[in-house]
Amino acid sequence: MSVHTDTLRVRVASRSTEAQDICSLELVPVEGTTMPAFTAGAHVDVHLPGGLVRQYSLCNRPGETHRYQIGVLRDAASRGGSQAVHETLHEGTELDISTPRNLFALSDNAPHHLLLAGGIGITPLLAMAEHLSAQGASFELHHCTRSRDRTPFVPRITAASYAQKAHHHFDDGDAAQKLDIAATLAQAPAGTHLYVCGPQGFMDAVLNAGRAAGWPEERLHREYFAAAPVDHTGDGSFEMEIASTGRVIPVRADQTALAALHEAGLDIPMSCEQGICGTCLTGVKAGKPDHRDQYLTEEEREACDQFLPCCSRASSARLVLDL
């Protein structure tokens, strides 16, 4: 199996506690003094002990090539990645990461940008705020968390050039300071692009409010950190046909389509294995996918011309893949 294969050897130059259960890591190159430039919203694959690979957003200022910074929440319900970061990555630790990729980019022509973060979802939006501020662009940032002691990067945001455009909202605070999603969307200038990142429930609330208010999908940008639970009890077997060769690959009921493709010797790139990053996106020429990802829009799903084999399956007996 493969992931994003261009890797960099880095060292943890510093580690800081940003809030309860949240640390940030400053990563610098082991060899040389610079790393590839990145754009706001980009992430890297972090290779952890035991073969784990996890994705973390870069939250330092875009344009900095001497370092990358990531922020990580220790999540007891995670698949082990955040625990590994908190328990094994310390100052001086060397590790491999991928070169940056961006699946959550800022729009180049938006008249206004509305950045909404929940919890650790602030990380990609920090880089966005830094970039937009440097460009003199119109934007506002809202960060929703449980409480002040669980809110990362507060000193950084309050000292930033964009501090007056940033707003914190605490679940344990009074009602007046809580985020009114519908009102915030209603007050946004015409043509505003929205960017949201955070827990599933928060993101669903924001995106559903946007759709209910008539915002088109192309102005609703999102990045998920984890996939929603999926019930696999009704999963059955199906077949995939490779369009270029006619080869038919069976997929067992207890197997992902991506695993079947890899088992058959096809080198399909992969990363998150949850249907949130889009790395394994594969074209479909015939058949009906059973979409279980959080990457494609509803319009893209209805077109039935692509799917993410790491998590999605087939509603038809066979899918013909554009491979």
N, C-alpha and C positions, 0 to 999 in steps of 0.2 A: 504494500500500500504506500501511497505517496502523499506528502503534504506539500505546501509551498516550499520549493527546494532550495532557493537562494538563501543561504544562512550566513549569519554574522556571529563571530565569537565576541562576547561582551563580558564585562565585569561589573558587578554591583559596586558602584563608587560610593553610594550612600543610601541609607534606608531611614525613613522617618515615619513616625506615627502621626497620621493626619486626623484621626478621630478614633472612637472606640471601634476596635476590630478592623480598622482600615490602615494600611501602610502604603507608602509610596516608595518606589525604587528608582534611583538614578542609574542608568546603564550607560557605560562608556566603552569604546572599542578597546579590545586587548592589543591589537596591532594598529598602528597609525593613530591619527588624531581626529579623523572625520568618519561619519557614516552617511548613508544615502539620505538626501533631503526627503521630507514628507509633507503632505498637505493636511489641513485641518480635517479631522474625522478619521484619519488613518489608524490602523492597528497593526500589531505584529503577532506572529505565532511565537510563543515562549515554550521552549523545550525543557521540560521539568524531569526530575529523577523518576525512574520507573517507566520511562517511555511516554509519559503524559505530554500532550501538546495542547496548550490553551491559548486563546486569543485575548489580548489586552490592548485597549485603546491608548494611543500616545497622547499625553496631556500637557506636554511642555509646548513652548511657542514654536509654531511651524517656522522653518528657516534655520532653526538650531541644528547643526550637524555634528556638534561635538558630544552630544548626549541625547538619550531618549529618556522620558519619564513615564512610568505607568503607576496607576493606583489600583490596589487590590483589596477587596472586602473578604475577610475570612467568613465563609459561608458553610455552616455545618451541613446544610442540605445539598451542597454541591457534589460534583463527581470526583472531588479530590484535588483539583487543581489549586484552588485558593488555599487549602490546607498546606499543600506542598510549598507554595510560595512563602507563606508565613513561617513555616517550620524549617525550611532548608535554604532559603536565599538570604544571605547576610552580607554585610560589607566584605568585599574581597572575593565572593563567590563568582566563579566563571560559569557561563552557560551559553547555549546557542539560541539565537532568535532568527526569525525570518527578516527579510527586507520588508519595509512597510508596504501595505496595500490599503486602498481606500474604497470602501463600499458605502460610505456615508458622507459623501462630499457636499460641500456648500454649493448652492446655485450661484452661477456667475452673474445672473441678471436680475436677481430679486431686489425689489425696492426696499424691502425690510425683512429682517430675519428674526424669528421668534424661537428662542432656545428654551426648551422645557426639560428639566432633568429630575429624575427621582433617585435619591440615594447615590450609589456609586456610579450611576449613569451620568454624573457630571463630567466624567473624565474626557470623553471626546468633545463635549461642549466647551470645556475650558480652552482647548486648542482653537476651537471655532471662535470663541470670544476674543482670544488674543489676536487672531488673524483679522477679524472684522474690525476690532478697535484700531489696529495698525493701519488698516485700509481706510479708516474714516467712514465705514459703512454704517447704515442704520440698523440697530438690533437691540434686543432686550433679552436678558437671561433670568429665568426663574428656576430655583432649586428647592425641591420639596424633600424633606427628611423627617424622621421621627422626632428628633429633638436636636438641640444645638450640640450636645456632646457626641452625637452621631453624624455630625455634618463635616465632611472633609473639606480642606482647602479654604476655610473661612478667612484666615489671615491673608492668604494670597489674593483672594477675590476682593476683600475690603481695601487692600493696598493697591489694587490694579487701576490702570487708567480708565477702565470702564466701570468702576465700582458703582457709580450712580445709575448704571443701566442694569445692575444685578440685584435680585430680590431673593431673600430666603423665606421659606414658609415651613413652619414646624407643626407636626401633628399635635404636639402637646401644648401649642400656643393658643392664644385667644382666637376667636372666630374671625376677627377683622383682618388678621395677617395671613390667613389661609388662602391658598390659590383657588380662585373661582375660574375654572377652566373655560366655561362657556363665555363668561364676561371678557376674559383675556383674549379669546379668539375674536369676539365681536368687536373689540376695540382696535384690533390690528388693522393697519392700513391696507387698502386694496392691493392685491398681488403679493401679499406677504407669504414667505415660505416658512413652514414650521419644521423644527427638528426636535425629535423626542427620543430619549434613551432612559431606561430605568427598569424597574420591576414590571412583570407582565400586566398586573392589574392597573398600574399607573398608565402604562402605554396604551392599553386598551381604552381606558377612559378618555385619554387625550385624542386618540385617533377616531374613536367613535363620535366624540364631540365635534371634531373637525368635519367628519363626513355628514353628520346631522346638520351642520351649518352650511353645507354645500361646498366645502373646500374640495377641489379636484385632487385626485391621488398624486398627481405630479408635483403638488405643493406640500405634500405630507411625507416627510422623510423620517425614517426610523432606523434604529439599530437595537437588536435584541442581544442580551447577554446570555440568555438561557431559553431553551425551548419549553413550551407548555407540555405537561404530561399527555401521553397518547395511550389509549386503550388498545392493546394488541390482541385481545382475546379472539377477535373475529378475523384476524389475518389469514389469508389463504395463499396458496402458491400461484404463480403466474409465469409467463415467459417474456423474454426480451429478444427481439430480433435486431441484429446489427445490419443497418440498411446497406452499407457498402459491400458486405460479403454474404449476406443471407444467413449467417450463423445464428442459431437459436440458443439462448442461454436460459436455463430454468432458474427460477428464484423460489427457494423453499419458503414455507410459511414462517419459519423461525429465522429467516435470513433477510438482511437488507439487500436492496437491488445493487447498491454500491459494492457490498461484500461479494455478491455473485459475479459482478463485473471484474473485480480484482481476482477472484478465484479462477476466472476464465482467462486471466492473463492480460486484461485491458488496463492500461495505466491511466485511470481517471484521477485527476488531482482532487485532493480532499483536505479539509482542515477541521471544521468544528464538529462534524458528524451529527449535527442536531437540526440542520435545515435553517440555519440563521445567517450563515456567511456568504452563501452563493458560490463557493469555490467549485463545487462539483456539478454545477448547472449543466444539464445535458438536453440537447434538442430532441423532440419527439415528432416523428413524421406520420405516425398512425397509432390508433388506440387512445384510450382515455386514462390519464394518470389519476391516482388518488392522492391529491396534494395534502401533505401534512407539515409543510414547512412554514416558516414565518418570514420568508424572504420575498416571494412573489406577491404582486398585488392581485386583487380579485380579478381585474381585467386580464392580467397575464395568466392566471389560473384558468379562466374560462376559455382562453384561446387553445389550451391543450397542446401547445407546441413545444413545451419544455417542462422539465421537472427536476427535482433534486433527489437523486437516487440514494443519498445517505439516510433519508427518512421517509420519502414518499414511495407509494406502491402503485398498483394498477387497479382500476375499476373494471377494465376489460381483461379478457383472457391473455392478451398479448399487447406489448408496446413495441413499436418499431422505432428504434433509436437512430438519430442522425449521427452515426459514428461509422 
